[in-house]
Amino acid sequence: MAKKKVRTEPEFVLFDVLYEDGSRRSNRRVASADLNGPEGDDAAKYILESQDRELGALAGQPRPSIKSISRSPSR
């Protein structure tokens, strides 16, 4: 018989990001291990901001500031 796969906690948590200019990005990934601390989802905003800085530097144009984040609905 085949072994059953053990369900584990997902590796990433998905977030929807709303920017100051009104644009929105869905399903931005943050490692779930980074969210286990006392800050919880507040840490995700810091992580997403640092990702945006890196992407903006690579693209040569800065990303707008993050206005708010929320967890993406489960699929």
C-alpha positions as CSV (number, residue, x, y, z in Angstrom):
1,M,0.0,0.0,0.0
2,A,1.1,3.6,-0.6
3,K,2.0,5.7,2.3
4,K,-0.2,8.6,3.1
5,K,1.5,12.0,2.9
6,V,1.7,13.8,6.2
7,R,0.2,17.3,5.9
8,T,2.5,19.9,7.2
9,E,2.2,23.6,7.6
10,P,2.6,25.5,4.3
11,E,6.0,26.9,3.5
12,F,4.6,30.3,2.4
13,V,1.8,32.6,3.4
14,L,0.2,34.6,0.6
15,F,-0.6,38.3,1.1
16,D,-2.5,40.9,-0.9
17,V,-0.7,44.3,-0.9
18,L,-2.4,47.6,-1.4
19,Y,0.0,50.5,-2.2
20,E,-0.3,54.2,-1.5
21,D,-0.9,55.0,-5.2
22,G,-4.0,52.7,-5.2
23,S,-2.4,49.8,-7.1
24,R,-2.7,46.3,-5.7
25,R,-0.6,43.1,-5.9
26,S,-2.1,39.7,-5.0
27,N,-0.5,36.5,-3.7
28,R,2.8,38.0,-2.5
29,R,4.7,35.2,-0.7
30,V,6.3,35.4,2.7
31,A,7.9,32.4,4.4
32,S,5.7,31.1,7.1
33,A,8.7,30.6,9.4
34,D,9.2,34.4,9.4
35,L,5.7,34.9,10.7
36,N,6.0,32.8,13.8
37,G,7.4,35.5,16.0
38,P,5.5,37.9,18.3
39,E,5.0,40.4,15.5
40,G,3.0,38.0,13.4
41,D,1.7,39.6,10.2
42,D,3.4,42.9,11.1
43,A,6.7,41.2,10.2
44,A,5.2,40.4,6.8
45,K,4.9,44.1,5.9
46,Y,8.5,44.7,6.7
47,I,9.5,41.7,4.6
48,L,7.4,42.8,1.7
49,E,8.8,46.3,1.9
50,S,12.3,44.9,1.7
51,Q,11.3,42.7,-1.3
52,D,9.9,45.8,-3.0
53,R,13.2,47.8,-2.4
54,E,15.2,45.0,-4.0
55,L,12.8,44.7,-7.0
56,G,12.8,48.5,-7.4
57,A,16.6,48.6,-7.4
58,L,16.8,45.9,-10.0
59,A,14.1,47.6,-12.2
60,G,15.6,51.0,-11.8
61,Q,12.4,52.6,-10.5
62,P,11.2,52.6,-6.9
63,R,8.0,50.9,-5.9
64,P,5.3,52.9,-4.1
65,S,4.9,52.7,-0.3
66,I,2.7,49.9,1.1
67,K,-0.6,51.2,2.5
68,S,-1.9,47.9,3.9
69,I,-1.6,44.2,3.7
70,S,-4.0,41.3,4.2
71,R,-3.8,37.6,3.9
72,S,-5.0,36.2,0.6
73,P,-8.1,33.9,0.8
74,S,-7.3,30.2,0.8
75,R,-7.7,28.4,-2.4
